Amino acid sequence: KVARIHVEALGGTLTKLTKEQAEYIGVDVDGPYKPEHYRY
């Protein structure tokens, strides 16, 4: 949500993953998009 606000403030747009895209990369359409073991 925060990223969307920042991108929109910069004049950009974000799109939502389609079901096909999510299935292809092995994630849920609504996230999370990173595995639990991933750390920043």
Residue frames as a rotation matrix with the C-alpha (Angstrom) as fourth column:
LYS 1
0.567 0.824 0.000 0.00
0.824 -0.567 0.000 0.00
0.000 0.000 -1.000 0.00
VAL 2
0.464 -0.471 -0.750 2.79
0.137 -0.798 0.586 2.42
-0.875 -0.375 -0.305 0.89
ALA 3
-0.609 -0.731 0.307 4.64
0.386 0.065 0.920 1.65
-0.692 0.679 0.243 -2.34
ARG 4
-0.106 0.660 0.743 1.51
0.989 -0.008 0.147 2.33
0.103 0.751 -0.652 -4.37
ILE 5
0.804 0.396 -0.444 1.12
0.489 -0.865 0.113 5.75
-0.339 -0.308 -0.889 -2.73
HIS 6
0.053 -0.879 -0.474 4.76
0.015 -0.474 0.880 6.64
-0.998 -0.054 -0.012 -3.44
VAL 7
-0.655 -0.289 0.698 4.59
0.639 0.280 0.716 5.48
-0.402 0.915 0.001 -7.05
GLU 8
0.274 0.848 0.453 1.38
0.952 -0.305 -0.006 7.42
0.133 0.433 -0.891 -7.66
ALA 9
0.692 -0.075 -0.718 2.92
0.279 -0.889 0.362 10.53
-0.665 -0.451 -0.595 -6.08
LEU 10
-0.368 -0.904 -0.218 5.71
-0.029 -0.223 0.974 10.26
-0.929 0.365 0.056 -8.65
GLY 11
-0.031 0.467 -0.884 3.21
-0.898 -0.401 -0.180 10.03
-0.438 0.788 0.432 -11.49
GLY 12
-0.837 -0.320 -0.444 3.53
-0.490 0.798 0.350 6.27
0.242 0.511 -0.825 -12.01
THR 13
0.319 0.939 0.126 0.99
-0.934 0.290 0.207 3.49
0.158 -0.184 0.970 -11.87
LEU 14
-0.801 -0.454 0.391 1.07
-0.523 0.848 -0.086 -0.04
-0.292 -0.273 -0.916 -10.50
THR 15
-0.001 0.795 -0.606 -1.00
-0.791 0.370 0.487 -2.88
0.612 0.480 0.629 -11.86
LYS 16
0.222 0.163 0.961 -2.22
-0.807 0.584 0.087 -5.97
-0.548 -0.795 0.261 -10.06
LEU 17
-0.842 -0.535 0.059 -0.95
-0.440 0.747 0.499 -9.42
-0.311 0.394 -0.865 -10.94
THR 18
0.101 0.841 -0.531 -3.29
-0.911 0.293 0.290 -11.49
0.399 0.455 0.796 -13.05
LYS 19
0.703 0.219 0.677 -4.13
-0.523 0.804 0.282 -15.01
-0.483 -0.552 0.680 -11.97
GLU 20
0.936 -0.351 0.013 -1.99
0.248 0.634 -0.732 -16.35
0.249 0.689 0.681 -14.82
GLN 21
0.243 -0.883 0.401 1.03
-0.374 -0.466 -0.802 -14.24
0.895 0.045 -0.444 -13.82
ALA 22
0.195 -0.113 0.974 0.72
-0.981 -0.004 0.196 -15.27
-0.018 -0.994 -0.112 -10.17
GLU 23
0.900 0.163 0.405 0.49
-0.177 0.984 -0.002 -18.96
-0.399 -0.070 0.914 -11.08
TYR 24
0.779 -0.627 -0.028 3.52
0.122 0.195 -0.973 -18.64
0.615 0.755 0.228 -13.37
ILE 25
-0.127 -0.884 0.449 5.76
-0.420 -0.363 -0.832 -17.19
0.899 -0.294 -0.325 -10.64
GLY 26
-0.236 0.041 -0.971 4.24
0.528 0.844 -0.092 -19.30
0.816 -0.534 -0.221 -7.86
VAL 27
-0.993 -0.034 -0.117 2.67
0.117 -0.539 -0.834 -16.63
-0.034 -0.841 0.539 -5.65
ASP 28
-0.134 0.984 -0.116 -0.84
0.910 0.075 -0.407 -15.65
-0.392 -0.160 -0.906 -4.56
VAL 29
0.058 0.230 0.971 -2.44
0.744 -0.658 0.112 -12.74
0.665 0.716 -0.210 -6.44
ASP 30
0.821 0.362 0.442 -2.79
-0.001 -0.773 0.634 -10.82
0.571 -0.521 -0.634 -3.17
GLY 31
-0.068 -0.941 0.331 0.68
-0.638 -0.214 -0.740 -11.70
0.767 -0.261 -0.586 -1.88
PRO 32
0.506 -0.751 -0.424 2.88
-0.320 -0.620 0.716 -12.15
-0.801 -0.226 -0.554 -0.06
TYR 33
0.920 -0.166 -0.356 5.30
-0.348 0.076 -0.934 -12.11
0.183 0.983 0.012 -2.98
LYS 34
-0.121 -0.992 -0.033 8.39
-0.747 0.112 -0.655 -13.22
0.654 -0.055 -0.755 -1.04
PRO 35
0.178 0.142 -0.974 8.99
0.330 0.924 0.195 -16.41
0.927 -0.356 0.118 0.90
GLU 36
0.961 0.277 -0.012 8.94
0.085 -0.253 0.964 -16.25
0.264 -0.927 -0.266 4.70
HIS 37
0.498 -0.835 -0.235 12.69
0.773 0.305 0.556 -16.92
-0.393 -0.458 0.797 4.92
TYR 38
0.077 -0.457 0.886 13.50
0.746 -0.563 -0.356 -13.84
0.662 0.688 0.297 2.78
ARG 39
0.404 -0.034 -0.914 15.04
0.748 -0.563 0.351 -11.02
-0.526 -0.826 -0.201 4.81
TYR 40
0.961 -0.018 0.277 15.85
0.150 -0.806 -0.573 -7.49
0.233 0.592 -0.771 3.70
